[in-house]
């Protein structure tokens, strides 16, 4: 399933996520810190979506209550709700 999530509270504006059989196949952020977000994307691709959420949920960026990794978790949770 492919899903585009509109982020909130981060420099990135959206995340394109593809999950097949519970495995994250592709992640692409729009906007944000390009190098860091490429790194996050490559690290999580091939991982079970539940493991990504377990590891990254709740990460904050500075004083912000969220971060790009945390927004990825919100995207994965939103995808699961739509399935």
RAJO-V170079 format. One record per residue. N is the residue number from 1. RES is the residue in one small letter. PHI is phi in radians with two decimals (999 if undefined). PSI is psi as a letter, one per 30 degrees, with the letter a starting at -180 (none if undefined). OMEGA is omega as a letter, one per 40 degrees, with the letter a starting at -180 (none if undefined). Layout:
n=N res=RES phi=PHI psi=PSI omega=OMEGA
n=N res=RES phi=PHI psi=PSI omega=OMEGA
This chain:
n=1 res=x phi=999 psi=k omega=i
n=2 res=x phi=-1.81 psi=k omega=a
n=3 res=x phi=-2.52 psi=k omega=i
n=4 res=x phi=-1.97 psi=k omega=a
n=5 res=x phi=-1.93 psi=k omega=i
n=6 res=x phi=-1.50 psi=j omega=a
n=7 res=x phi=-1.27 psi=l omega=i
n=8 res=x phi=-2.37 psi=k omega=i
n=9 res=x phi=1.42 psi=g omega=i
n=10 res=x phi=-2.29 psi=l omega=i
n=11 res=x phi=-1.22 psi=e omega=i
n=12 res=x phi=-1.25 psi=l omega=a
n=13 res=x phi=-1.87 psi=f omega=i
n=14 res=x phi=-2.77 psi=l omega=i
n=15 res=x phi=-2.32 psi=k omega=i
n=16 res=x phi=-1.73 psi=k omega=a
n=17 res=x phi=-2.22 psi=k omega=i
n=18 res=x phi=-2.10 psi=k omega=i
n=19 res=x phi=-2.20 psi=k omega=i
n=20 res=x phi=-2.22 psi=k omega=i
n=21 res=x phi=0.92 psi=h omega=i
n=22 res=x phi=1.41 psi=g omega=a
n=23 res=x phi=-1.89 psi=k omega=i
n=24 res=x phi=-1.27 psi=j omega=a
n=25 res=x phi=-1.73 psi=e omega=a
n=26 res=x phi=-2.73 psi=k omega=i
n=27 res=x phi=-2.42 psi=k omega=i
n=28 res=x phi=-2.43 psi=k omega=i
n=29 res=x phi=-1.62 psi=k omega=i
n=30 res=x phi=-1.90 psi=k omega=a
n=31 res=x phi=1.39 psi=a omega=i
n=32 res=x phi=1.46 psi=a omega=a
n=33 res=x phi=-1.44 psi=j omega=a
n=34 res=x phi=-0.89 psi=e omega=a
n=35 res=x phi=-1.11 psi=e omega=i
n=36 res=x phi=-1.11 psi=e omega=a
n=37 res=x phi=-1.27 psi=e omega=i
n=38 res=x phi=-1.12 psi=e omega=i
n=39 res=x phi=-1.09 psi=e omega=i
n=40 res=x phi=-1.04 psi=e omega=a
n=41 res=x phi=-1.01 psi=e omega=a
n=42 res=x phi=-1.18 psi=e omega=i
n=43 res=x phi=-1.21 psi=e omega=a
n=44 res=x phi=-1.54 psi=f omega=i
n=45 res=x phi=-1.10 psi=k omega=a
n=46 res=x phi=1.68 psi=f omega=i
n=47 res=x phi=-1.58 psi=l omega=i
n=48 res=x phi=-1.09 psi=k omega=a
n=49 res=x phi=-0.99 psi=e omega=i
n=50 res=x phi=-1.10 psi=e omega=i
n=51 res=x phi=-1.22 psi=e omega=i
n=52 res=x phi=-1.05 psi=e omega=i
n=53 res=x phi=-1.07 psi=e omega=a
n=54 res=x phi=-1.02 psi=e omega=a
n=55 res=x phi=-1.47 psi=e omega=a
n=56 res=x phi=-1.91 psi=f omega=a
n=57 res=x phi=-1.10 psi=k omega=i
n=58 res=x phi=1.59 psi=f omega=i
n=59 res=x phi=-1.14 psi=k omega=a
n=60 res=x phi=-1.92 psi=l omega=i
n=61 res=x phi=-1.97 psi=j omega=a
n=62 res=x phi=1.03 psi=b omega=i
n=63 res=x phi=-1.55 psi=f omega=i
n=64 res=x phi=-1.23 psi=k omega=a
n=65 res=x phi=-1.36 psi=f omega=a
n=66 res=x phi=-2.52 psi=a omega=i
n=67 res=x phi=-2.73 psi=l omega=i
n=68 res=x phi=-1.11 psi=e omega=i
n=69 res=x phi=-1.10 psi=e omega=i
n=70 res=x phi=-1.13 psi=e omega=i
n=71 res=x phi=-1.15 psi=e omega=i
n=72 res=x phi=-1.07 psi=e omega=i
n=73 res=x phi=-1.11 psi=e omega=i
n=74 res=x phi=-1.10 psi=e omega=i
n=75 res=x phi=-1.11 psi=e omega=a
n=76 res=x phi=-1.12 psi=e omega=i
n=77 res=x phi=-1.16 psi=e omega=i
n=78 res=x phi=-1.13 psi=e omega=i
n=79 res=x phi=-1.08 psi=e omega=a
n=80 res=x phi=-1.09 psi=e omega=i
n=81 res=x phi=-1.19 psi=f omega=a
n=82 res=x phi=-1.44 psi=f omega=a
n=83 res=x phi=-0.97 psi=none omega=none
